[in-house]
Amino acid sequence: MLKILFIGDIVGRPGRDIVTERLPQLRQDLGLDVVIANAENAAAGAGLTGALARSILAAGVDVITLGDHVWDQRGFETEIATLERVCRPANLPPGCPGRDHVIVEAKGVRLAVFTLLGRTFMGLKAECPFLATDALLARLTGTGETGAADATFVEIHAEATSEKQALGWHLDGRAVAVIGTHTHVPTADASVLPRGTAFLCDAGMTGPYAGVLGRAVEPVVARFLDGMPRRFDVAEGDVRLSGVVVDYDPVTRRAVRCELLTVRK
């Protein structure tokens, strides 16, 4: 059995700190083979830097994924090419820098990991996630590409629950898992779909829950009241690591478990 942990959006220093502090023991206690983490909010709540990516990988994360905040930190568009275990969303325009997937091997299984941006209520330019996934799966699991994968783990970084669910059904039986991110609130729908794909609408965030989606309460509430722009600093209290554990059987090529994980600091 291949045991995979996907960590929901790491938000700011509180999120980075709990990953650094708790992940080594989690890997041991849960017998994890692969750890994937979305880190698009790791740098002060918006974007990622090369230095922070390397520190997250050093903490025990195997693959870092990104989302619509991929280019928020100045200069990251040049740094991303140097980070072999970091991938930007796969359905960005093809001229964008960075890898559209990462392949990691564990227990003899070559697992391809990639992220797709949803298009409903999302601002960043992206191609159709359904067609982009079909094309990437054909490329990675076929015989034409060096380093082809045995299985794929798909993250859908999207606003609309319907779009996430639809992609889960679209990929049922073709992916190890389809796990949603972006809304920062963990959902209660973890399941294994009929053809063996693990699914969850949103893995939640890894960071401070005593706030509004990881940001300090007061300026966010004030913005809703008067509409004036404000700086949204990262909150600090009630820090949690939120994610999902997926058990995958490479013999039957089916996920057998999909379970939300919450670790409090």
Order of alpha helices (4+ residues) and beta strands (2+ residues): beta-beta-alpha-beta-alpha-beta-alpha-beta-beta-beta-alpha-beta-alpha-beta-beta-beta-beta-alpha-beta-beta
